[in-house]
Amino acid sequence: GYRIPSLKELYYQWIDHEPNIYGNPNLKATSNDYLSISFDKRTINNDFSVIFYYNNIRNMISTEYQTDGLYYRNYDKVILYGYNIHYSRKINQYSSFKLVYNYTHPSSKSSEILEGISKHAFRVNFINEIIENKLKLILNIKYGGEKFNFDQEEDFVGNQSIKNLDNYFLVDLIFASRINSIINLKYGVKNISDY
């Protein structure tokens, strides 16, 4: 993979913003070696796949807080590796089930570049057709594992800069109605568990 810096990352100067944001004309292009291997099995009623991956990123572009604001810079090395699992099953002609699980292991000398990455995440989706071609029940469950947020400004002045963000579940229950060939209506409750 290869990505050149954007015009914003190279030349941006927003001094009316707090903190100020500055581009860096000396940025190097980001490059990476991405290796993966996958296994798939597909049948009429079942799909299964697993992907193992390794991503070695060099000169990753992000920001760094300095005295007068945020500057774009290159980070030496970031490595992400893990696996993704996908399984779906047609239970019967009216119902289906899908599960997606992701495991990501990040590493870098600069921990701030790893913010916002959950090691564990999964999604479950269940669909049941209550009235054929007219009404469906959809249940979605999503989990995001613990991650952290890095406050560059607090780090710069020597304060606590890492805030751990708790894991979470989102559960949505939705009904989807097909009124006619043009109009579809969805209604339900998002985040039932309010967690």
Secondary structure, DSSP 4 states (H G I P E B T S, - for coil): -EEPPPHHHHH-EE-SSSS-EE--TTPPPEEEEEEEEEEEEE-SSEEEEEEEEEEEEEEEEEEEEETTEEEEEEEEEEEEEEEEEEEEEE-SSSEEEEEEEEEEEEEES-GGGGTT--SEEEEEEEEEEEETTTEEEEEEEEEE--EEEE-HHHHHTTS--EEEE--EEEEEEEEEEE-SSS-EEEEEESSTT--
